[in-house]
């Protein structure tokens, strides 16, 4: 029986649900996703509340995405566990 491969959208959602933050370069390296903003748009259309913050590092500005509330949920799960 063959297992179903996860789509980029599913992998990105799972990553964000764990309380992680995601940048376009990280999405390219981890998920081979060249258009993170497109996947984020699709997830928002499905009702996920994804926050975007502009970050500056080494003189470069880029978007960083996170799922609203996922970080708090992840902390509580770790405390319970």
Residue pairs with C-beta under 8 A, 6 or more apart in sequence:
6 14
8 31
8 32
8 33
8 39
9 39
9 42
9 43
11 30
11 31
12 22
12 27
12 31
12 33
12 36
12 39
12 40
12 43
13 43
13 48
13 67
15 22
15 30
15 31
16 22
16 48
16 50
16 65
16 66
16 67
16 70
17 67
17 70
18 70
18 74
19 66
19 67
19 70
19 71
19 73
19 74
19 75
20 66
21 64
21 65
21 66
22 36
22 64
22 65
22 66
23 36
23 55
23 62
23 63
23 64
23 65
24 36
24 37
24 62
24 63
25 62
27 33
27 36
27 39
28 34
28 36
33 39
36 63
36 65
37 63
40 50
40 52
40 65
43 50
44 50
48 67
49 67
49 68
49 69
50 65
50 66
50 67
50 68
51 65
51 66
51 67
51 68
52 63
52 64
52 65
53 63
53 64
53 66
54 61
54 62
54 63
54 64
55 61
55 62
55 63
55 64
